[in-house]
Each structure stands twice: as C-alpha cells, then as structure tokens.
Amino acid sequence: MPVVPDPPRTAAALLRRGIRRHRGPLLGCYALVTTWLLCEALVPVVIGVIIDRAVATGDAVELATWGGALVLLFAVLSYSYRWGAHLGVGALQLEMHQLRVEVSEHVLGPDGARTGLLPGETLSLATSDAETIGEFLWDVGYTLAGLVGVVLSAVVLFSIDVVLGVVVLVGVPLVLVVIQVVTPLIARHTTDQQAGIATATGFATDLVKGLRPLKGVGAEDVAITRYRRHSASARDASIRTARSVGYMHGLTATLSGLFLALVAWLAGTRALEGSITIGELVAIVGLTQFLAEPIAGLGQTSAQTAQSFASARRVVDFLHTPPLATHGSVVLDDPRPRLEVSSVTTGPLRDLGFAPQAGELVGIVVDDPISSDTLVRLLRGEVPVADRSGGHVMLGGHPVDDLTIDSLRTAVVVSQHHVDLFEGTLRSAIDPDAALDEAELDEVLSASAAGDVVALHPDGLQQPVTAGAATFSGGQRQRIALARALATRAPILVLQDPTSAVDAMTEQRIADGVRRLRHHTGSERTTVVITSSPAILAVADRVLMIGEGRLLASGTHHGLALRDDYRETVLR
C-alpha cells in the first residue's frame, strides 16, 4: 500500500509543492512567457533600428532585413505566449483539481476530519481558495518574465544612455518597494473575506437544506436573519478587500506613471541635445510604454500573491485538522466480536462502562443530547485514547484504536440521528452494494417500515432520491436510513434515535421489526439503540440508564419504569 505523504505544514510549503509537482509544464510555461515578454520589449528597439538604418538612410536592403526581423519577432511573440499560456493554464487547472481532491479526501476519507466547519465552508475551500492558490503558479511565471523584461530594458537603455539606465535600475525597485506597503493589508482582508464567504456559504447551504423543518416550527425568520448577518459580514469583508486592491492598483498606476514620465522626459531632453538619434528616441519611448505593463504587473502580483498565501494558510489549517477516528493495523478475525466499554471518562461521560452480550438488544436512555452524541462518537472509535482518561473500548479483545478502519467499520455500524442520503434510486440508497436478494430486501423494508415509502411511489424502489433526499419527509428519511443500517447485517449495530420522527404506530412496527430481523432464535447479532422510545425499550433485553454522564441503572424497561428519573426521561 503506497505511503501517502503528509500535507505541507505552512502556506509557503503548500505553494512550493504546487510548483514542484508541475515543474515540467511550468518550466516550459515560464520560458515561453519570458520569451514573449522579451519579444515585447524588443519590438520598439527593432523599430528604432529600422528608423536609423533604413528610413533615415533610404537603404532598401536594411529595410528588408530589419523588416523581416520584425515579422519574425512578432511570430515568436504570438506563439510563445499562446503555447506558454496553454502550458501554464493547464498546470494551474490541474493544481486546482488536485487541491479539491485533497480537501475532499481529507474530509470524506475513512478517518474523517474533525474540522468544525459547515459543509458550505468546506466547499469554499475546495473552490475559491483552491482557485486562488492555483493562480499563484501563473503569477510566479509572470513575475519572472516581468523582471527579465525590466532587466533587458535597462540593458538597452544603458547602451543608449547611462543616465537612463541608472534611472530604470533604481526607479523600478523603488516603485515596487513602496507598493509593498499595501500588501499586508490585502492579505489580512483576503483572509477575512474568504472566511466570511465560507461561513455565509455554509449557512446558506444549511438554510436551503433545512427550510422545510424550519417552516414547520416557524423558525425560518430567525434562520434568515442569521444568514443575513453572516452575508453582510462577508460583503463588508469583500468590500474591504476590494478597497485594498484598489489602493494597490491606484498606487501602482500613479507611481509607475510618474516614473515613466520621468524616463520619457529624460529621453526627450537627450534627443533635443543631440545626444541620441531619432531611432533611439523611438526605442526609449517604446520601452517606456512597454515598462508600464511589467511594472504594473509586478505590483499587482504582490497583491495576488498575498491573496494566494491567505488561501493557502486556510487550506493548510484544514488539512491538518485531526481525524475523527484513530486506527491501527490489527485485522479483526472474529466474525462475532464482543464490544466492551470500560471506565471511560470523556466529555460529559464519567466512568462509563457496559458490555453488550452476543445476540442482545440493548436500549440506552441518555438524559441529554451532548452525552448521546459523545457516546455515539465513542462507539464509532472517534474518541482518541488520550481523551478517555484511562478507560478503554475493546472490540473482539482488541482496543478499537489498534484495529484497521475496515475491521472497525465492518464489525460496528453506527447510524446517527442526523444522516445523509445520497443521490440515486431508493434501492441504491438502502442497498448501495446490491448485496441483498429480493427476500432479504423485503425483510429489511418490513423491519424498518420503509416499505411504506416504497409503496407511495409508482416506481417503488426505483424512485429517484435527490441529493440530501430533500423530497422526502423527516420520518421517511429516517426510515430509509434505518433500512440502510439494517441492510448491512453488521455484527454490532448502533442506532441513535431511529424513530424520533415517526408516529407511535410506526414506532411500534419498527421496534417489533428490528427485534424480529436481528434477534430471532439463534442470532448472535448485537444491537445497541440509544433512544427514549418506550416501544423500543420495551422489546430490549436490557436497558441502561445514563444520567449526568454516569451509568445510573440497568434492567428491563418495565423494571426501570418504577424509577421517577427514568419515567421523567422516557416520557418527557
């Protein structure tokens, strides 16, 4: 199995890596773009030579020779830019794609990523930030070409007039140094802008996705107000960034214009004194006009580089977020492993321990959502050993941290309360690997009450499922997700609030169905259901009650119903 290198740890390292892994096309691009800019600089020089050697003298041979040279210069100029841009744009587009893949793999890979970002914020990293980083590859080439063009212009000016050469060599760096004053401001504002856009995108995604339930509880106005606040913040950050870039462009135009006016004045003075020829004057004026482009480009490149560094810093921070699940190299060879949680203290959980038996249906009643979510993360192997304060989670006699991801995910399937359903058909959403035959699929549909969803559509299991399953109600999505979990036939299945969005009759059908499907006579499958549903708790072999993060009691549903705190938690 190939070793995947660690992502760069700094923004500069990320940008250097982009150049390094596309060095072949980029070297070609930089060479051709530099050739193009050199040809641009030589055009006024050749025209000046034509004036002095052909026009002023009337020499037809010189006119033909240097005219041909000018034609050749324009041909090289045109094709060098065309093919240089082809190589450069290809490299930067490939780099953008690779960054998008890297961001996606980090968050969607087997280990997951504990980013704390909304989906829209992650999307912003993979789109606008990746594009800004990719553009840096082109900026480097243009910067190199611009510097070479300025040096060539200075050399030509030196050959014509030493004073003009000195002015260019001193004036260009001075203009660029003054322009850099605005660069840190642009970098800071760009970071704020990208973060604000990402947050607003995340809220917009969540708002659209959850509009139906928000309308159901009358909370759409509150959600829209929150989105407007974040959108306004992103807008203000974008305006600040645009203002900073405007300062950069204005300062660049002003300083380069003054500098070029000085060069033109000096050249004109020399021509009036007779120190230079008419052709040399034309060459100087042409070079002065040419210098306006690379000087402005070099000034703008500093701003664009600042933006690229800001985006690279955000991507680096994201790629170094810790994994959701830790794992080792031990392959679990027990087809019916036993789960054991012992003396675990993490988050709100305190000295928690329990060990479901093979074939047992265990109900767990938790008094608050945070403890419930922490317990789910614990059973998914997403709580590192360091966070367990001496406790451990064992599977088949091995610490879960020592198992491979495949071993853990094959043995333990966790279906959380909030689930994602992917685009496709209803059948592919429930049985994506097509592992079930028709009889097995019917059993799963019956146990999860998802058969009702199938029957409501004329296409049955072939009915389309849109991204996020937005066309289904909350109860329908919940039943489809439960069917998908049951279809895995996992040795250990953990369900978190699988019936919170269905009516009481459907809830009872699901409780009986799960019991029938997974815990028939001779079955050694283990099911852990985190729920407060009396219907499910009543069919459980054992019920655990967790309050304030501690295991308070264990028994049957009917036995625990004698406790006031249990009744309050279950019946609230």
C-alpha positions in Angstrom: 0.0 0.0 0.0 1.6 3.3 -1.1 2.5 5.8 1.7 0.5 9.0 1.4 2.8 12.0 2.2 1.8 14.4 4.9 0.3 17.6 3.6 2.5 20.7 3.8 2.6 22.5 7.2 2.9 26.1 6.0 1.3 28.2 3.3 4.7 28.7 1.7 5.3 25.0 1.6 1.9 24.4 0.0 2.6 26.9 -2.7 6.1 25.5 -3.3 4.7 22.0 -3.6 2.3 23.2 -6.3 5.2 24.5 -8.4 7.3 21.3 -7.7 4.7 18.8 -8.8 4.0 20.7 -12.1 7.6 21.7 -12.7 7.8 20.3 -16.2 4.8 22.2 -17.7 5.6 25.3 -15.6 9.3 25.4 -16.7 8.0 25.4 -20.3 5.4 28.0 -19.5 7.8 30.3 -17.7 10.4 30.0 -20.5 7.8 30.8 -23.2 6.1 33.6 -21.3 9.6 35.1 -20.6 10.3 34.8 -24.4 7.0 36.6 -25.1 7.8 39.5 -22.8 11.3 39.8 -24.1 10.0 40.0 -27.7 7.5 42.7 -26.5 10.5 44.7 -25.1 12.4 44.2 -28.4 9.7 45.5 -30.7 10.4 49.2 -30.1 14.1 48.5 -30.2 13.8 46.9 -33.7 11.5 49.7 -34.9 14.2 52.2 -33.7 16.9 50.3 -35.6 14.7 50.3 -38.7 14.3 54.1 -38.5 18.0 54.8 -38.0 19.4 52.2 -40.5 16.6 52.1 -43.2 14.2 55.0 -43.1 16.8 57.7 -42.3 19.3 56.3 -44.9 16.9 55.0 -47.5 18.7 51.7 -47.6 16.3 49.1 -49.1 18.4 46.1 -48.0 18.4 47.2 -44.4 14.7 47.8 -44.6 14.1 44.3 -45.9 16.4 42.8 -43.4 15.1 44.5 -40.3 11.5 44.3 -41.6 11.9 40.6 -41.8 13.4 40.6 -38.3 10.3 42.4 -37.0 8.0 39.9 -38.7 9.9 37.0 -37.1 9.8 38.8 -33.8 6.0 39.1 -33.9 5.6 35.5 -34.9 7.8 34.3 -31.9 5.9 36.8 -29.7 2.5 35.4 -30.7 3.2 31.7 -30.5 5.4 31.8 -27.4 2.5 33.4 -25.4 -0.1 31.1 -26.9 1.8 27.9 -26.0 3.1 29.3 -22.7 -0.4 30.2 -21.6 -1.5 26.7 -22.7 1.1 25.0 -20.5 0.5 27.4 -17.6 -3.3 27.3 -17.5 -3.1 23.5 -17.8 -0.8 23.3 -14.8 -2.8 25.7 -12.7 -6.1 23.9 -13.5 -4.6 20.6 -12.6 -3.3 22.0 -9.3 -6.8 23.3 -8.5 -8.2 19.9 -9.2 -5.6 18.2 -7.0 -6.3 20.6 -4.2 -10.0 19.9 -4.5 -9.4 16.2 -4.4 -7.1 16.6 -1.4 -9.7 18.6 0.5 -12.4 16.1 -0.3 -10.3 13.1 0.6 -9.4 14.7 3.9 -13.0 15.1 5.0 -14.5 12.1 3.2 -11.7 9.6 3.8 -12.1 6.6 6.2 -10.5 8.6 9.1 -12.8 11.6 8.6 -11.8 15.1 9.8 -12.8 16.9 12.9 -12.9 20.3 11.2 -15.9 22.0 12.9 -16.7 23.6 9.5 -20.1 23.7 7.9 -20.4 21.9 4.6 -20.5 25.2 2.7 -17.3 26.3 4.4 -15.5 23.2 3.2 -17.0 23.7 -0.3 -15.5 27.2 -0.3 -12.0 25.8 0.5 -12.3 23.4 -2.4 -13.5 26.1 -4.9 -12.5 29.7 -4.3 -9.4 29.0 -2.1 -8.2 26.3 -4.5 -8.6 28.7 -7.4 -6.7 31.4 -5.7 -3.8 29.0 -4.9 -3.7 27.7 -8.5 -3.4 31.2 -9.9 -0.2 31.6 -7.9 1.5 29.3 -10.4 0.8 31.8 -13.2 1.8 34.7 -11.0 5.3 33.3 -10.4 5.9 32.9 -14.2 4.7 36.4 -14.9 6.8 37.8 -12.1 9.9 36.1 -13.5 9.1 37.3 -17.0 8.5 40.8 -15.8 11.8 41.0 -14.0 13.7 39.7 -17.1 11.8 42.3 -19.2 12.8 45.1 -16.9 16.4 44.0 -16.8 16.5 43.8 -20.7 15.0 47.2 -20.9 17.6 48.6 -18.5 20.4 47.0 -20.5 19.2 48.5 -23.7 18.8 51.9 -22.1 22.3 51.6 -20.6 23.6 51.0 -24.1 21.8 54.1 -25.3 22.3 56.4 -22.3 23.9 55.6 -18.9 21.8 58.0 -17.0 18.6 56.5 -18.3 19.8 53.0 -17.4 20.6 54.1 -13.9 17.2 55.7 -13.5 15.5 52.5 -14.6 17.6 50.2 -12.4 17.0 52.4 -9.3 13.4 53.6 -10.1 11.7 50.2 -10.7 12.8 48.6 -7.4 11.9 51.8 -5.6 8.4 51.8 -7.0 7.9 48.1 -6.1 9.1 48.6 -2.5 6.7 51.5 -2.0 3.8 49.4 -3.4 4.5 46.6 -0.9 3.2 48.8 1.9 -0.3 47.8 0.9 0.4 44.0 0.6 -0.1 43.0 4.3 -3.4 44.9 4.3 -4.6 42.9 1.3 -3.5 39.6 2.9 -5.4 40.3 6.1 -8.5 41.5 4.4 -8.4 38.5 2.0 -8.3 36.1 4.9 -11.3 37.8 6.5 -13.1 37.8 3.1 -12.5 34.1 2.4 -13.6 33.1 5.9 -16.7 35.3 5.7 -17.7 33.9 2.3 -17.2 30.3 3.6 -19.3 30.9 6.7 -22.1 32.6 4.7 -22.0 29.7 2.1 -22.3 27.2 5.0 -25.3 28.9 6.4 -26.9 29.3 3.0 -26.4 25.6 2.4 -27.9 24.6 5.7 -30.8 27.1 5.3 -31.8 25.7 1.9 -31.4 22.1 3.2 -33.4 22.7 6.3 -36.1 25.1 5.0 -38.9 22.6 5.3 -38.4 21.8 9.0 -37.7 25.5 9.8 -41.1 26.4 8.3 -42.7 23.6 10.2 -41.6 25.2 13.6 -41.9 28.8 12.4 -38.2 29.4 12.7 -37.4 30.5 9.1 -37.3 34.2 10.0 -34.7 33.6 12.7 -32.6 31.5 10.4 -32.8 34.1 7.6 -31.8 36.8 10.0 -28.7 34.8 11.0 -27.9 34.3 7.3 -28.3 38.0 6.5 -25.9 38.8 9.3 -23.2 36.5 8.1 -23.8 37.5 4.5 -23.5 41.2 5.4 -20.2 40.3 7.2 -18.9 38.6 4.1 -20.0 41.5 1.9 -18.2 44.0 4.2 -15.0 41.9 4.1 -15.2 41.7 0.3 -15.6 45.5 0.1 -12.5 45.9 2.4 -10.5 43.6 0.2 -11.6 45.3 -3.0 -10.7 48.7 -1.4 -7.2 47.4 -0.5 -6.7 46.0 -4.0 -8.0 49.4 -5.4 -5.4 51.2 -3.3 -2.8 48.8 -4.7 -3.9 49.5 -8.3 -4.1 53.2 -7.8 -0.7 53.4 -6.1 0.8 51.3 -8.9 -0.7 53.4 -11.7 0.3 56.7 -10.0 3.9 55.7 -9.2 4.6 53.9 -12.5 3.1 56.8 -14.4 5.3 59.3 -12.7 8.3 57.1 -13.1 7.7 56.5 -16.8 7.0 60.2 -17.4 10.4 60.9 -15.9 12.1 58.4 -18.2 10.3 59.9 -21.2 11.3 63.5 -20.2 14.9 62.5 -19.8 14.9 60.8 -23.2 13.3 63.8 -24.9 15.8 66.1 -23.4 18.7 63.9 -24.7 17.1 63.9 -28.2 16.9 67.7 -28.2 20.5 68.0 -27.1 21.5 65.6 -30.0 22.9 63.0 -27.6 20.7 60.3 -29.1 19.2 59.6 -32.5 15.6 59.7 -33.6 15.6 55.9 -33.7 17.0 55.7 -30.2 14.3 58.2 -29.0 11.6 56.0 -30.5 13.2 52.9 -28.9 13.3 54.7 -25.5 9.7 55.9 -25.7 8.6 52.4 -26.8 10.5 50.8 -23.9 9.0 53.3 -21.6 5.5 52.4 -22.7 6.5 48.7 -22.5 7.7 49.1 -18.9 4.3 50.2 -17.8 2.9 46.7 -18.2 5.6 44.7 -16.3 5.8 47.3 -13.5 2.0 47.3 -13.1 2.0 43.5 -13.3 4.7 43.2 -10.7 2.8 45.5 -8.4 -0.4 43.6 -8.8 1.4 40.2 -8.5 2.3 41.1 -4.9 -1.4 41.6 -4.1 -2.3 38.4 -5.8 0.4 36.5 -4.0 -0.8 37.9 -0.7 -4.3 36.5 -1.5 -2.8 33.1 -2.5 -0.9 32.9 0.8 -4.1 33.7 2.7 -6.0 30.9 0.9 -3.0 28.5 1.3 -3.0 29.2 5.0 -6.7 28.3 5.3 -6.2 25.1 3.3 -3.1 24.0 5.3 -5.1 24.6 8.6 -7.9 22.4 7.2 -5.6 19.6 6.0 -4.1 19.4 9.5 -7.3 19.1 11.4 -7.3 15.9 13.5 -9.0 12.7 12.2 -12.4 11.7 13.5 -11.3 8.1 14.0 -7.9 6.8 15.0 -6.9 3.3 13.8 -4.1 0.8 13.9 -3.0 -2.2 11.8 -4.8 -5.1 13.6 -7.2 -7.0 11.4 -10.2 -8.4 13.3 -10.7 -12.0 12.5 -13.7 -12.6 14.9 -17.0 -12.6 12.9 -19.0 -12.0 16.1 -16.7 -9.8 18.2 -17.8 -8.6 21.6 -18.0 -4.9 22.4 -16.8 -3.7 25.9 -16.7 -0.2 27.2 -14.8 0.1 30.5 -14.3 3.1 32.9 -14.4 5.7 30.1 -14.4 9.4 31.1 -14.6 11.7 28.1 -16.6 14.9 27.6 -19.7 14.7 29.7 -19.4 10.9 30.2 -18.0 9.8 33.6 -16.5 6.4 34.4 -18.9 4.8 31.9 -18.8 1.0 31.4 -21.0 -1.6 29.8 -20.6 -4.8 27.7 -23.5 -6.0 25.4 -23.7 -9.7 25.1 -23.8 -11.6 21.8 -27.4 -11.7 20.5 -28.6 -9.0 22.9 -30.7 -6.0 22.1 -29.6 -3.2 24.5 -31.5 0.1 24.9 -29.7 3.1 26.3 -31.6 6.0 27.8 -29.5 9.2 27.9 -30.7 12.3 29.7 -29.1 14.9 27.3 -28.2 15.2 23.6 -24.5 16.0 24.2 -23.9 12.8 26.2 -25.8 10.9 23.5 -23.6 12.3 20.7 -20.4 11.7 22.8 -21.5 8.1 23.3 -22.0 7.6 19.6 -18.6 9.1 18.8 -17.1 6.7 21.4 -18.7 3.6 19.8 -17.6 4.8 16.3 -14.0 4.9 17.5 -13.8 8.6 17.2 -12.6 9.4 20.7 -8.8 9.0 21.0 -7.3 7.1 23.9 -5.9 10.3 25.3 -9.5 11.6 25.7 -10.7 8.6 27.7 -8.8 9.2 31.0 -7.6 5.6 31.5 -10.7 3.9 30.2 -10.9 1.8 27.1 -13.2 0.5 24.3 -12.5 -3.1 23.3 -13.8 -5.0 20.3 -13.1 -8.7 20.0 -10.4 -8.3 22.7 -8.5 -5.5 20.9 -8.6 -1.8 21.7 -10.5 -0.1 18.9 -7.5 2.2 18.3 -5.4 -0.8 17.3 -7.9 -2.0 14.6 -7.8 -1.1 11.0 -10.6 1.2 9.8 -12.1 -1.6 7.7 -12.2 -4.0 10.6 -13.9 -1.5 12.8 -16.4 -0.4 10.2 -17.2 -4.0 9.2 -17.8 -5.1 12.8 -19.6 -2.0 14.1 -22.1 0.1 12.1 -23.3 3.3 13.7 -26.4 5.0 12.3 -26.6 8.5 13.8 -29.7 10.6 14.3 -28.7 13.0 11.6 -28.0 11.0 8.4 -27.1 11.8 4.8 -28.8 10.1 1.9 -27.1 10.2 -1.4 -28.4 10.8 -4.9 -29.5 7.8 -6.8 -32.5 5.5 -6.5 -34.3 4.3 -3.3 -32.8 0.9 -3.8 -29.2 2.2 -4.1 -29.8 4.4 -1.0 -30.8 1.3 1.0 -28.5 -1.4 -0.5 -25.7 0.5 -2.3 -23.6 -2.6 -2.9 -26.6 -4.7 -4.2 -25.7 -7.3 -1.6 -29.3 -8.3 -0.7 -31.6 -10.6 -2.7 -35.3 -9.8 -3.0 -36.4 -11.8 0.1 -33.7 -10.2 2.3 -34.6 -6.7 1.0 -38.3 -7.3 1.8 -37.3 -8.2 5.3 -35.3 -5.0 5.7 -38.1 -2.9 4.3 -40.6 -4.5 6.6 -38.5 -4.2 9.7 -37.7 -0.5 9.1 -41.3 0.4 7.9 -39.6 1.7 4.8 -41.9 -0.4 2.7 -44.5 2.4 3.2 -42.1 4.8 1.4 -41.7 2.3 -1.5 -45.4 1.8 -1.8 -46.2 5.5 -2.1 -44.4 5.9 -5.4 -45.3 4.2 -8.7 -41.6 3.5 -9.4 -41.2 1.7 -6.0 -37.5 1.0 -5.2 -36.5 2.7 -8.5 -37.9 6.1 -7.5 -35.3 8.8 -7.6 -33.5 10.1 -4.5 -32.2 13.6 -4.8 -29.1 14.9 -3.1 -29.9 15.1 0.6 -33.3 13.3 0.0 -35.0 16.7 0.1 -38.2 15.3 -1.5 -38.8 13.0 1.5 -40.2 14.0 4.8 -38.2 13.7 8.0 -39.9 10.5 9.0 -39.4 9.0 5.5 -35.7 9.8 5.6 -35.4 8.3 9.0 -36.9 5.0 7.8 -34.8 4.9 4.7 -31.7 5.5 6.9 -32.7 2.7 9.3 -33.3 0.3 6.3 -29.8 1.1 5.1 -28.3 0.4 8.5 -30.2 -2.9 8.8 -29.2 -3.9 5.3 -25.5 -4.0 6.4 -26.3 -7.0 8.7 -23.4 -5.8 10.9 -22.4 -8.0 13.9 -22.9 -4.9 16.1 -25.4 -2.2 15.1 -25.7 1.1 17.0 -28.8 3.2 16.3 -29.3 6.7 17.7 -32.9 7.8 18.0 -34.0 5.8 14.9 -37.8 6.6 15.5 -37.9 10.2 16.7 -39.6 11.5 13.5 -42.3 8.7 13.1 -45.7 8.3 14.7 -46.4 5.9 17.5 -47.9 3.1 15.4 -44.9 3.1 13.0 -42.6 3.3 16.0 -44.1 0.1 17.4 -43.8 -1.6 14.0 -40.1 -0.7 13.8 -39.5 -1.9 17.4 -41.0 -5.3 16.6 -39.3 -5.4 13.2 -35.8 -4.7 14.5 -36.3 -7.3 17.2 -37.6 -9.9 14.6 -34.9 -9.2 12.0 -31.8 -9.1 14.2 -32.7 -11.1 17.3 -34.6 -14.2 16.1 -33.7 -17.5 17.7 -30.0 -18.4 17.3 -29.0 -14.9 16.1 -25.7 -13.7 17.7 -26.1 -10.1 16.4 -25.8 -7.3 18.9 -27.9 -4.2 18.6 -27.5 -1.0 20.8 -30.3 1.5 20.5 -29.8 5.0 22.1 -33.4 6.1 22.5 -36.1 7.3 24.8 -38.8 5.4 22.8 -40.9 3.2 25.2 -41.8 1.0 22.2 -38.2 0.1 21.5 -37.1 0.0 25.2 -40.0 -2.5 25.9 -38.6 -5.0 23.4 -35.0 -4.6 24.6 -33.3 -7.4 26.5 -31.7 -4.9 28.8 -31.9 -1.1 29.3 -29.1 1.1 30.6 -29.9 4.5 32.1 -27.3 7.2 31.8 -27.7 10.4 33.7 -25.2 13.3 34.0 -22.8 11.1 32.1 -22.8 8.2 34.5 -24.5 4.8 34.4 -27.3 5.1 37.0 -29.2 1.8 36.5 -29.5 -1.3 34.4 -32.5 -3.6 34.0 -35.6 -4.1 31.9 -37.9 -1.3 30.7 -40.7 -2.4 33.0 -38.4 -2.7 36.0 -36.8 0.7 35.5 -40.2 2.3 34.9 -40.5 2.2 38.7 -37.8 4.9 39.0 -39.0 8.5 38.8 -36.0 9.8 37.0 -36.3 7.1 34.3 -40.0 7.8 33.7 -39.2 11.5 33.5 -36.5 10.9 30.9 -38.6 8.4 28.8 -42.0 10.1 29.0 -40.9 13.8 28.7 
